[in-house]
Amino acid sequence: MTAPVVLLTDFGLDDVYVGELKAALLAQWERWPRERGRPAVVDLSHGVPAGDVAAGAWLLERAAPRFPAGSVFVAVVDPGVGTARPAVAVRAHGRISVAPGNGLLAHLADAPDLEAVTLDPGFAARATGAAPSATFHGRDLFAVAAAHLAMGAPLRLVGEPARADVLGAPPRPAPGRVVWIDRFGNAVSDVPAPTQPTARVLLDGRPVAGPYRTFGEAPADVPFWYAGSGGCVEFAVRDAHGAERHGWRSGLAVAVEIP
């Protein structure tokens, strides 16, 4: 089975941008022999807050290890599109990622098998017959490169070798904040869930009840914390949208105190 191409963007689903990104993948795969299997295309998320590189990086770092070796990630959270920021493709931990070099992939910089290139716009132009748009590198540069890499093309085909610093600086400080509000109103943090029974968890400086193993075990109408499926502290209100009710938002401080 051919490993999938996995998409992560801040495009949302109201416009045509996600569809055009997928069209770029499909158009390139038409160039390959029919007997080659086409990769599945997986939408990891298109709901990254606009321009929030830190949130996109956190989602990639959390989710990528769950995909099989050989998977190709196309990550487009790119407020600097068209500027001098590099466009990169990297192989790390047995997977390939294509993204802007703005810190979105900074968590891969220490991978023992890291191999990086800066993407060649000339390759994309030759593959598509047109120069990449200055404002849509996701479609015209990243997706084009990813399509060929997913079919087995070497990194050197799509760019020039580069050092790890081409990935950019980490876009967020050390863990200690809410990084995501999910559609249920739960606040997801980047703080590993403590295992000590005496641990106290604070959100925005205020202690929160918990931990609770399941939502059903938590009291109604009271904020609580639990160990989320990604292994980090998360906050919720049972049967309610906690973020709307309590004003939770990305960036709120999260701390763990061990008496």
C-alpha positions as a printed NumPy array, in Angstrom:
array([[  0.   ,   0.   ,   0.   ],
       [  1.287,   3.464,  -0.915],
       [  1.693,   5.7  ,   2.148],
       [ -0.714,   8.656,   2.263],
       [ -0.292,  12.337,   1.61 ],
       [ -1.478,  14.202,   4.701],
       [ -2.701,  17.8  ,   4.529],
       [ -2.58 ,  20.404,   7.295],
       [ -3.553,  24.014,   6.534],
       [ -5.178,  27.126,   7.913],
       [ -7.335,  27.415,   4.773],
       [-10.674,  26.406,   6.283],
       [-13.276,  24.755,   4.071],
       [-15.357,  27.715,   2.863],
       [-13.089,  28.642,  -0.041],
       [-11.627,  26.712,  -2.966],
       [ -8.065,  26.598,  -1.615],
       [ -8.12 ,  23.051,  -0.211],
       [ -9.728,  21.785,  -3.396],
       [ -7.104,  23.476,  -5.555],
       [ -4.305,  22.044,  -3.41 ],
       [ -5.71 ,  18.555,  -3.959],
       [ -6.136,  19.281,  -7.664],
       [ -2.416,  20.064,  -7.875],
       [ -1.6  ,  16.664,  -6.387],
       [ -3.932,  14.843,  -8.77 ],
       [ -2.661,  16.724, -11.815],
       [  0.929,  15.686, -11.079],
       [ -0.016,  12.059, -10.497],
       [ -1.489,  11.955, -14.   ],
       [  2.13 ,  12.204, -15.178],
       [  3.054,   8.869, -13.605],
       [  2.405,   5.422, -15.162],
       [ -1.1  ,   4.17 , -14.538],
       [  0.121,   1.004, -12.865],
       [  1.585,   3.033,  -9.985],
       [ -0.886,   3.232,  -7.128],
       [ -2.086,   6.714,  -6.182],
       [ -1.622,   7.658,  -2.517],
       [ -4.637,   8.327,  -0.363],
       [ -5.047,  11.987,   0.586],
       [ -5.825,  12.515,   4.274],
       [ -7.111,  15.792,   5.697],
       [ -5.436,  16.094,   9.088],
       [ -6.956,  19.535,   9.653],
       [ -7.797,  22.681,   7.733],
       [ -8.912,  24.492,  10.87 ],
       [ -5.598,  25.846,  12.122],
       [ -6.246,  29.47 ,  13.168],
       [ -5.153,  31.76 ,  10.349],
       [ -1.408,  32.298,  10.467],
       [ -0.967,  30.426,  13.764],
       [  2.31 ,  28.674,  13.027],
       [  2.675,  27.523,  16.642],
       [ -0.674,  25.722,  16.594],
       [  0.122,  24.087,  13.261],
       [  3.506,  22.932,  14.507],
       [  1.957,  21.452,  17.632],
       [ -0.66 ,  19.534,  15.638],
       [  2.   ,  18.12 ,  13.318],
       [  4.252,  17.09 ,  16.185],
       [  1.331,  15.364,  17.894],
       [ -0.176,  13.589,  14.901],
       [  2.681,  12.722,  12.533],
       [  4.052,   9.778,  14.546],
       [  0.675,   8.046,  14.216],
       [  1.036,   7.795,  10.431],
       [  2.97 ,   5.012,   8.706],
       [  6.54 ,   5.373,   7.552],
       [  6.722,   6.916,   4.117],
       [  3.809,   9.293,   4.674],
       [  4.173,  12.7  ,   3.063],
       [  2.901,  15.777,   4.927],
       [  1.968,  19.01 ,   3.177],
       [  1.753,  21.682,   5.869],
       [  0.657,  25.163,   4.836],
       [  0.421,  27.742,   7.598],
       [  2.344,  30.441,   5.837],
       [  1.814,  34.095,   6.785],
       [  5.118,  34.902,   5.043],
       [  4.161,  33.386,   1.687],
       [  5.998,  35.095,  -1.163],
       [  8.664,  36.604,   1.093],
       [ 12.266,  35.507,   1.585],
       [ 11.312,  32.725,   4.021],
       [ 12.491,  29.405,   2.55 ],
       [ 10.259,  26.666,   1.223],
       [ 11.509,  23.257,   2.337],
       [ 11.083,  19.516,   2.058],
       [ 12.544,  17.252,   4.716],
       [ 12.836,  13.571,   5.423],
       [ 12.827,  12.795,   9.157],
       [ 11.723,   9.857,  11.296],
       [ 10.98 ,   7.939,   8.102],
       [  8.425,  10.47 ,   6.834],
       [  8.555,  13.426,   4.456],
       [  7.24 ,  16.918,   5.158],
       [  6.852,  19.829,   2.754],
       [  6.235,  23.253,   4.273],
       [  7.474,  26.807,   4.656],
       [ 10.665,  27.157,   6.673],
       [  8.996,  29.329,   9.292],
       [  9.261,  27.002,  12.295],
       [  6.357,  24.77 ,  11.318],
       [  8.806,  21.852,  11.086],
       [ 11.321,  23.023,  13.695],
       [ 10.525,  20.026,  15.911],
       [ 12.225,  17.829,  13.292],
       [ 15.583,  19.623,  13.418],
       [ 17.182,  17.071,  15.761],
       [ 15.959,  13.961,  13.94 ],
       [ 18.899,  11.565,  13.471],
       [ 17.893,  10.807,   9.884],
       [ 17.182,  14.414,   8.89 ],
       [ 17.656,  15.274,   5.227],
       [ 16.513,  18.698,   4.026],
       [ 16.267,  20.633,   0.772],
       [ 15.076,  24.077,  -0.186],
       [ 12.437,  23.741,  -2.871],
       [ 13.29 ,  24.804,  -6.404],
       [ 10.538,  26.964,  -7.942],
       [ 11.977,  26.04 , -11.304],
       [ 11.09 ,  22.39 , -10.727],
       [  7.497,  23.351,  -9.975],
       [  7.368,  25.597, -13.036],
       [  8.595,  22.803, -15.272],
       [  6.14 ,  20.337, -13.756],
       [  3.106,  22.597, -14.13 ],
       [  4.042,  24.768, -17.095],
       [  3.661,  27.986, -15.082],
       [  5.66 ,  29.887, -12.476],
       [  4.323,  29.49 ,  -8.915],
       [  1.949,  32.194,  -7.739],
       [  3.522,  34.535,  -5.184],
       [  0.53 ,  34.065,  -2.867],
       [ -0.334,  30.359,  -3.207],
       [  2.796,  28.3  ,  -2.676],
       [  0.639,  25.592,  -1.092],
       [ -0.863,  24.76 ,  -4.472],
       [  1.924,  25.74 ,  -6.849],
       [  5.057,  24.686,  -4.961],
       [  4.444,  22.505,  -1.889],
       [  1.761,  20.274,  -3.412],
       [  3.698,  19.849,  -6.656],
       [  6.836,  18.758,  -4.826],
       [  4.868,  16.515,  -2.457],
       [  3.117,  14.767,  -5.333],
       [  6.438,  13.64 ,  -6.801],
       [  7.958,  12.749,  -3.424],
       [  4.924,  10.613,  -2.593],
       [  5.543,   8.623,  -5.759],
       [  9.121,   7.899,  -4.765],
       [ 11.075,  10.789,  -6.263],
       [ 14.235,  11.674,  -4.293],
       [ 14.46 ,  14.934,  -2.374],
       [ 17.274,  16.124,  -4.637],
       [ 14.823,  16.172,  -7.558],
       [ 12.733,  18.966,  -6.006],
       [ 15.387,  21.147,  -4.358],
       [ 18.898,  21.882,  -3.178],
       [ 20.452,  20.327,  -0.032],
       [ 20.124,  22.473,   3.079],
       [ 21.057,  22.436,   6.754],
       [ 18.639,  21.942,   9.638],
       [ 18.435,  25.678,  10.358],
       [ 16.436,  26.098,   7.144],
       [ 13.451,  24.805,   9.116],
       [ 13.304,  28.03 ,  11.119],
       [ 13.098,  28.756,  14.823],
       [ 10.557,  26.966,  17.035],
       [  7.395,  29.09 ,  16.893],
       [  6.392,  28.664,  20.524],
       [  8.066,  28.768,  23.933],
       [  8.447,  25.819,  26.275],
       [  5.183,  23.972,  27.016],
       [  2.839,  25.875,  29.257],
       [ -0.183,  27.144,  27.38 ],
       [ -3.454,  26.316,  25.674],
       [ -2.649,  25.634,  22.036],
       [ -6.007,  24.591,  20.631],
       [ -9.741,  24.969,  21.213],
       [-11.523,  22.025,  19.635],
       [-15.022,  22.109,  18.145],
       [-16.491,  20.831,  21.415],
       [-15.113,  23.817,  23.317],
       [-12.398,  21.86 ,  25.09 ],
       [ -9.074,  23.628,  25.693],
       [ -6.1  ,  21.475,  24.701],
       [ -2.727,  22.33 ,  26.232],
       [  0.855,  21.372,  25.414],
       [  1.569,  20.389,  29.026],
       [  2.116,  16.654,  29.636],
       [ -0.573,  15.29 ,  31.942],
       [  0.878,  14.697,  35.407],
       [  0.647,  11.238,  36.938],
       [  1.19 ,  12.258,  40.55 ],
       [ -2.115,  12.01 ,  42.448],
       [ -1.371,  15.214,  44.371],
       [ -0.735,  17.328,  41.277],
       [ -2.656,  20.587,  40.989],
       [ -3.393,  22.017,  37.557],
       [ -3.911,  25.729,  36.98 ],
       [ -5.491,  27.4  ,  33.969],
       [ -4.807,  31.117,  33.673],
       [ -3.59 ,  31.034,  37.262],
       [ -6.712,  29.402,  38.663],
       [ -6.835,  25.805,  39.968],
       [ -9.107,  23.462,  38.038],
       [-10.749,  20.327,  39.441],
       [ -9.437,  16.988,  38.27 ],
       [ -8.251,  14.746,  36.941],
       [-11.314,  12.902,  35.719],
       [-10.873,   9.764,  33.635],
       [-13.981,  10.325,  31.487],
       [-16.417,  13.132,  30.797],
       [-19.209,  11.102,  32.343],
       [-17.399,  10.978,  35.675],
       [-16.997,  14.762,  35.896],
       [-19.516,  16.993,  37.666],
       [-21.886,  19.016,  35.498],
       [-21.312,  22.729,  34.848],
       [-17.856,  22.767,  36.444],
       [-14.554,  23.139,  34.552],
       [-12.317,  20.102,  34.998],
       [ -9.1  ,  18.757,  33.584],
       [ -8.275,  15.335,  32.193],
       [ -5.455,  13.578,  30.389],
       [ -6.301,  13.958,  26.713],
       [ -5.777,  11.371,  23.997],
       [ -2.516,  13.08 ,  23.054],
       [ -1.133,  12.703,  26.571],
       [ -1.475,  16.362,  27.546],
       [ -3.676,  18.276,  29.961],
       [ -7.045,  19.261,  28.514],
       [ -9.913,  21.254,  30.02 ],
       [-13.632,  20.787,  29.513],
       [-17.096,  21.361,  30.926],
       [-19.367,  18.337,  30.733],
       [-22.235,  18.77 ,  28.258],
       [-21.201,  22.353,  27.505],
       [-18.894,  24.414,  25.31 ],
       [-16.27 ,  25.307,  27.883],
       [-14.507,  27.916,  25.761],
       [-17.698,  29.896,  25.137],
       [-18.826,  29.628,  28.731],
       [-15.519,  30.566,  30.351],
       [-13.672,  32.544,  27.684],
       [-10.945,  29.974,  27.116],
       [ -8.649,  30.772,  24.213],
       [ -5.302,  29.794,  22.767],
       [ -2.401,  31.219,  24.713],
       [ -3.829,  30.956,  28.221],
       [ -1.179,  29.834,  30.714],
       [ -1.283,  26.267,  31.98 ],
       [  0.795,  25.143,  34.954],
       [  1.189,  22.013,  37.038],
       [  2.1  ,  22.228,  40.712],
       [  3.353,  19.224,  42.647],
       [  3.054,  19.774,  46.446]])
